[in-house]
Amino acid sequence: MSVESKLRTGFTTGAAAAAAAKAAAIALYKKERPGHVTVRNPDGKELRIPIHRYINQEDGKGATVIKDGGDDPDATHGLEIIATVVATNNGTIVIKGGEGIGTVTKPGLQVPVGRPAINPVPAWMIKTALAEIMPAGTGCTVTIRVPDGEKIARRTLNPRLGIVGGISILGTTGIVHPMSEEAYKNSLVPLIDMAVALGYSSVVLTPGRLGAKWAVSRGIPEPAVVEMSNFVGFMLEKCVEKGIKKVLLWGHHGKLVKVAAGIFHTHSRTADARQETFAALAAALGAGPTIVSSILECVTTEAIVKILRRENLMQVLNIAAEKASVRASEYVRGDLAVGTALLSMKGEVLAADREARLIGRELGWRL
C-alpha cells in the first residue's frame, strides 16, 4: 500500500459551505433531506459530503456540514458550517456571510474590502451547487455561518491579513490533501522519478496545483512539472539525488520571495520574511522610508506589488528572482542550475531571471 493510500483526504470549508447550501436548497425546493450531497469543484471532480443536520426557519431552510480535514486536521477541523437558503424572485444567487464569517478590511486579498471572506472558488462552488437545484428563473439568498468561527479565527492568519470577525471560506479544489510532513514530502518524490523516467533532466518545481496549471498552460509538459509544496530545500536535494541538472522555480511571488531570503521551508509557521525581504530590496534600489514603511505594513504581497508598480520599483521582483536562484543553487552546492519565475495570484509572470527563461525555453515555455 502506498504512503498516499494510507492517508485520508478531507474537504475544505468551501466544499462544506457548498454542500450545506445544496442540502438546504433540496430541503427548500424538493422537500427532501438527503444524508449526503455531491458538489463539484472547478476541475469537474465530484465530492460526496455528509450532511450533519437540517434547520427549519420561517422564510427558508438550512443545513449544516461538519468540516472534515481528513488526516490533515487544521484549525477549522470539526467546525459546523451552516447554510440557510431563502427563495427570491430576482433570478440571481446572492451569497452573504453571517456569524463567524470574517470580513475583509484590508486590500490585496482575493475578496474586496468590506465583503465577507468567502473566496472566489468557494463562491463558485456554492452558486454551482445551488443552480443544480433551483427552479429555472428563480433566485435565492444563501447565508453562510460558522458559530465558532470568530473564536477559531484567532488561531489562523486572519488577524494578520486584516480579516476580522471570523474565519475565511477557502479552497481552490474543495479537497484537503494530507499534510503529515514526512509522508507528504515522500509522496512528492515520485513526481521527480516520473520526469526522469520520461527523459527529462530539467524540471519545474512549483508550490502547488495552481502553479502547475499555469506552467502547463504556457507549453511546459505536464510530466516535467513537479509540485513541491513548502519543501523547497528537500525537493532541490531530491532533484540532485535523482540526476536532475536544471530546475525552474515557478510560483507565486509571495512564496518564492522567501527563497530569496534563504528560507527553504516556506510554510508561514516555519518562517516568513516576505515584507522584510521586499522592503530591503526596495531600499537597496533607493526607496525612501515612507515607501519602505508602506511595504512593511502590507498584509499581502499582492498589496506590495501594487506599491512597487506605483513607485516604478518593479525591478525589485527581478532582483528577488535572481537572488532566489542564487540561494537555491548554493543550497545544493552548485549541483543544479536554477532559474526563478515569480507569478501573480492570476498567473501573470511578474519577473523571470535569465536562467529561468533559458530553462523554460528548453522545456517549451512560450515566452
C-alpha distance (Angstrom), angle and dihedral (degrees) to the residues before:
residue distance angle dihedral
M1 . . .
S2 3.80 . .
V3 3.79 123.9 .
E4 3.79 90.0 -113.5
S5 3.82 93.6 53.7
K6 3.80 90.8 56.9
L7 3.78 92.8 57.9
R8 3.79 120.7 77.2
T9 3.79 119.3 -135.9
G10 3.79 121.1 -140.8
F11 3.78 136.7 -167.1
T12 3.79 133.1 -100.7
T13 3.79 129.1 -114.5
G14 3.81 85.9 -106.2
A15 3.79 92.8 57.6
A16 3.81 90.2 44.6
A17 3.81 91.4 52.9
A18 3.81 91.7 47.5
A19 3.81 91.8 50.1
A20 3.81 92.9 47.4
A21 3.80 90.2 49.1
K22 3.80 92.5 49.5
A23 3.82 92.3 48.6
A24 3.81 90.9 49.3
A25 3.81 89.7 50.5
I26 3.82 91.1 50.1
A27 3.80 89.5 51.4
L28 3.81 90.7 48.1
Y29 3.79 101.6 43.2
K30 3.82 104.0 24.7
K31 3.81 100.5 29.4
E32 3.82 89.7 -129.9
R33 3.82 131.3 125.4
P34 3.80 110.3 -156.5
G35 3.81 120.1 -168.7
H36 3.82 91.5 -137.1
V37 3.80 135.5 22.4
T38 3.78 132.2 -165.3
V39 3.80 122.3 -131.7
R40 3.81 129.9 -177.5
N41 3.77 130.0 -132.2
P42 3.84 122.9 -146.1
D43 3.83 90.4 -92.4
G44 3.81 90.0 59.1
K45 3.81 95.3 -109.0
E46 3.79 113.9 145.2
L47 3.80 120.0 -134.9
R48 3.81 119.9 -161.5
I49 3.80 108.7 -149.1
P50 3.83 128.7 -177.0
I51 3.80 119.9 -124.0
H52 3.79 114.6 -133.1
R53 3.81 101.7 -161.9
Y54 3.81 144.6 -29.6
I55 3.79 128.8 -118.7
N56 3.81 127.8 -149.5
Q57 3.79 119.8 -149.0
E58 3.78 132.9 167.2
D59 3.80 97.5 -111.5
G60 3.81 101.4 34.0
K61 3.78 147.4 -24.5
G62 3.78 135.7 -79.6
A63 3.79 138.6 -159.9
T64 3.78 135.8 -175.6
V65 3.80 137.5 -146.1
I66 3.80 127.2 -164.3
K67 3.81 108.3 -130.8
D68 3.80 109.7 -120.1
G69 3.79 118.3 -164.9
G70 3.81 93.4 -175.5
D71 3.79 112.1 -146.8
D72 3.80 89.5 -18.2
P73 3.82 101.5 66.5
D74 3.79 109.5 -177.1
A75 3.78 132.4 179.2
T76 3.82 92.0 -70.8
H77 3.82 95.6 50.0
G78 3.81 110.1 124.6
L79 3.80 96.2 14.9
E80 3.80 118.3 140.2
I81 3.81 109.5 -121.1
I82 3.82 111.4 -159.4
A83 3.81 128.3 -163.3
T84 3.78 124.5 -175.1
V85 3.80 121.5 -169.4
V86 3.81 125.4 -157.2
A87 3.80 119.3 -174.3
T88 3.82 120.3 -124.3
N89 3.79 135.0 177.9
N90 3.80 99.1 -133.7
G91 3.80 96.1 94.9
T92 3.81 94.7 -124.3
I93 3.78 136.6 101.5
V94 3.81 114.3 -127.7
I95 3.81 119.6 -166.9
K96 3.79 119.2 -155.8
G97 3.78 133.2 -177.6
G98 3.77 117.7 -131.2
E99 3.80 135.6 174.4
G100 3.79 113.4 -9.9
I101 3.80 96.6 11.9
G102 3.78 111.9 117.7
T103 3.79 125.3 -124.6
V104 3.80 121.1 -134.8
T105 3.82 111.2 -121.5
K106 3.81 102.9 167.2
P107 3.83 131.7 55.9
G108 3.78 125.2 -115.3
L109 3.82 100.4 63.8
Q110 3.81 127.1 106.0
V111 3.81 89.9 -104.2
P112 3.84 121.6 64.8
V113 3.79 121.2 -112.1
G114 3.79 112.5 -84.7
R115 3.79 95.2 26.2
P116 3.82 126.9 110.4
A117 3.80 112.7 -94.1
I118 3.79 96.0 -106.2
N119 3.80 106.4 134.4
P120 3.83 123.4 -136.0
V121 3.82 98.8 -103.0
P122 3.83 94.4 49.6
A123 3.81 88.8 46.5
W124 3.81 89.0 52.4
M125 3.80 91.2 48.5
I126 3.80 91.9 49.7
K127 3.82 93.4 49.6
T128 3.80 92.5 44.2
A129 3.80 91.7 50.6
L130 3.80 92.5 48.4
A131 3.81 93.6 46.5
E132 3.81 89.4 58.6
I133 3.82 90.2 61.5
M134 3.81 107.5 31.1
P135 3.82 119.7 94.2
A136 3.80 114.0 -108.2
G137 3.80 114.4 -85.2
T138 3.79 95.5 17.0
G139 3.78 129.3 111.8
C140 3.76 138.6 -159.4
T141 3.76 145.6 -167.7
V142 3.80 115.6 -127.2
T143 3.79 120.2 -166.2
I144 3.79 120.6 -163.3
R145 3.81 118.1 -153.2
V146 3.80 135.1 177.4
P147 3.83 110.5 -171.2
D148 3.82 94.4 -158.5
G149 3.79 94.3 36.0
E150 3.79 98.5 107.8
K151 3.80 92.5 51.8
I152 3.80 94.6 45.9
A153 3.82 92.4 45.9
R154 3.81 89.3 70.3
R155 3.83 87.3 68.7
T156 3.82 92.7 54.1
L157 3.80 135.5 67.7
N158 3.81 91.4 -99.3
P159 3.82 96.2 103.0
R160 3.83 89.7 53.7
L161 3.80 90.4 48.1
G162 3.79 93.5 51.7
I163 3.81 94.3 -110.8
V164 3.78 107.1 141.7
G165 3.78 135.0 -170.1
G166 3.79 101.1 25.6
I167 3.78 151.0 -17.2
S168 3.79 130.0 -44.6
I169 3.79 123.7 -112.8
L170 3.79 101.1 -127.9
G171 3.79 146.6 167.8
T172 3.80 137.4 108.8
T173 3.83 97.2 -152.8
G174 3.81 103.4 19.1
I175 3.80 89.2 -121.0
V176 3.80 127.8 106.0
H177 3.80 109.8 -150.1
P178 3.81 118.5 -154.5
M179 3.79 112.8 -93.6
S180 3.81 100.6 -170.3
E181 3.76 91.1 149.2
E182 3.80 105.0 -134.0
A183 3.80 92.9 38.4
Y184 3.76 92.8 46.7
K185 3.81 93.4 47.0
N186 3.78 90.9 51.2
S187 3.80 91.4 47.5
L188 3.81 89.8 60.5
V189 3.81 96.5 54.6
P190 3.84 95.3 75.4
L191 3.80 87.7 65.1
I192 3.80 87.6 66.4
D193 3.81 90.5 45.8
M194 3.80 89.9 53.9
A195 3.79 92.2 50.7
V196 3.81 91.5 49.7
A197 3.80 91.4 46.9
L198 3.79 89.3 55.7
G199 3.78 91.6 52.3
Y200 3.79 102.0 -99.7
S201 3.80 117.9 144.6
S202 3.82 91.1 173.4
V203 3.80 124.6 58.1
V204 3.78 140.7 176.2
L205 3.80 115.4 -122.2
T206 3.79 112.1 -158.1
P207 3.83 131.3 170.8
G208 3.80 97.9 -125.0
R209 3.77 153.8 -19.4
L210 3.78 97.2 -63.3
G211 3.80 91.5 54.9
A212 3.80 89.7 48.3
K213 3.79 90.9 50.1
W214 3.80 92.2 50.3
A215 3.81 91.9 48.8
V216 3.80 93.5 51.7
S217 3.81 91.2 45.7
R218 3.81 88.4 59.4
G219 3.77 94.6 54.8
I220 3.80 102.6 -90.7
P221 3.83 110.1 137.7
E222 3.79 112.3 -108.2
P223 3.85 94.6 -129.1
A224 3.81 89.1 59.2
V225 3.82 92.6 55.3
V226 3.80 112.9 89.4
E227 3.80 124.6 -173.3
M228 3.80 112.9 -137.1
S229 3.83 102.1 175.5
N230 3.83 107.4 -161.0
F231 3.80 94.2 -31.9
V232 3.80 101.2 98.7
G233 3.79 97.7 147.7
F234 3.79 94.3 43.2
M235 3.81 92.6 50.7
L236 3.80 93.2 45.8
E237 3.80 88.9 54.3
K238 3.79 91.2 47.8
C239 3.81 90.2 51.0
V240 3.80 89.4 56.4
E241 3.80 91.2 45.7
K242 3.82 91.7 51.6
G243 3.80 94.8 48.6
I244 3.80 100.8 -102.5
K245 3.82 112.0 154.7
K246 3.81 103.8 -171.6
V247 3.81 133.4 33.0
L248 3.78 130.2 -168.9
L249 3.81 111.0 -157.4
W250 3.78 103.6 -148.7
G251 3.79 126.5 178.2
H252 3.77 152.6 83.0
H253 3.79 113.4 -25.6
G254 3.81 91.8 -128.6
K255 3.79 90.3 61.3
L256 3.80 101.4 39.5
V257 3.81 96.6 42.8
K258 3.80 84.6 72.7
V259 3.80 88.4 65.0
A260 3.81 88.4 55.7
A261 3.82 85.7 59.6
G262 3.80 92.1 51.3
I263 3.81 96.1 -100.6
F264 3.80 112.5 142.0
H265 3.81 100.6 173.4
T266 3.78 101.6 57.2
H267 3.82 103.6 -172.2
S268 3.81 107.7 127.3
R269 3.82 92.0 -126.3
T270 3.80 90.6 56.4
A271 3.79 100.0 45.9
D272 3.77 138.5 -20.4
A273 3.78 127.2 178.0
R274 3.79 101.1 145.2
Q275 3.79 99.4 126.1
E276 3.79 92.8 39.5
T277 3.81 92.5 50.5
F278 3.78 94.1 49.0
A279 3.81 90.9 44.5
A280 3.82 92.1 51.5
L281 3.80 93.0 48.3
A282 3.80 91.5 47.4
A283 3.80 90.6 49.7
A284 3.80 90.0 50.9
L285 3.81 88.0 56.9
G286 3.80 91.1 52.7
A287 3.81 103.2 -90.9
G288 3.78 110.9 158.7
P289 3.81 128.8 -128.1
T290 3.81 93.6 -90.2
I291 3.81 93.7 56.2
V292 3.80 92.5 42.3
S293 3.80 90.6 50.9
S294 3.81 90.9 49.0
I295 3.79 90.5 53.0
L296 3.80 92.1 49.0
E297 3.80 90.7 51.1
C298 3.83 94.3 53.6
V299 3.79 116.3 108.6
T300 3.81 94.8 -157.5
T301 3.79 134.4 35.9
E302 3.82 89.2 -129.9
A303 3.80 86.2 66.6
I304 3.81 89.6 48.3
V305 3.80 90.9 54.4
K306 3.81 89.4 54.0
I307 3.80 89.0 56.0
L308 3.81 92.0 47.3
R309 3.82 90.7 51.0
R310 3.78 91.8 48.2
E311 3.79 93.3 49.1
N312 3.84 95.8 42.7
L313 3.80 90.2 -114.6
M314 3.80 100.5 126.6
Q315 3.80 87.4 123.2
V316 3.82 84.1 80.1
L317 3.80 88.4 74.4
N318 3.80 92.5 52.2
I319 3.80 90.2 51.5
A320 3.81 90.8 47.1
A321 3.80 90.2 53.1
E322 3.81 91.7 49.7
K323 3.80 92.5 48.1
A324 3.80 92.1 48.3
S325 3.80 89.7 53.9
V326 3.80 93.0 48.6
R327 3.82 92.9 47.3
A328 3.81 91.8 47.7
S329 3.80 93.3 49.7
E330 3.80 90.7 47.2
Y331 3.82 89.7 50.0
V332 3.81 89.6 63.7
R333 3.83 92.8 39.0
G334 3.78 93.6 -109.2
D335 3.80 95.0 -56.1
L336 3.81 90.9 126.5
A337 3.78 133.6 48.9
V338 3.80 103.6 -135.5
G339 3.79 133.0 -165.7
T340 3.80 128.0 179.0
A341 3.81 133.0 -147.0
L342 3.81 119.3 -171.4
L343 3.80 117.7 -152.5
S344 3.78 136.3 -167.3
M345 3.79 124.8 -123.6
K346 3.82 87.6 -93.5
G347 3.79 94.7 51.2
E348 3.81 97.3 -101.1
V349 3.82 111.8 149.7
L350 3.80 103.6 -122.2
A351 3.79 97.7 176.0
A352 3.80 138.6 -1.7
D353 3.78 125.7 177.5
R354 3.81 124.3 -135.9
E355 3.80 94.5 -95.9
A356 3.81 90.8 50.3
R357 3.78 90.9 55.3
L358 3.80 92.4 47.2
I359 3.80 93.9 49.5
G360 3.78 91.8 41.1
R361 3.79 92.5 51.3
E362 3.81 90.5 51.2
L363 3.80 89.0 53.1
G364 3.80 94.2 48.0
W365 3.80 101.6 -96.6
R366 3.79 107.4 165.9
L367 3.78 98.5 -135.7
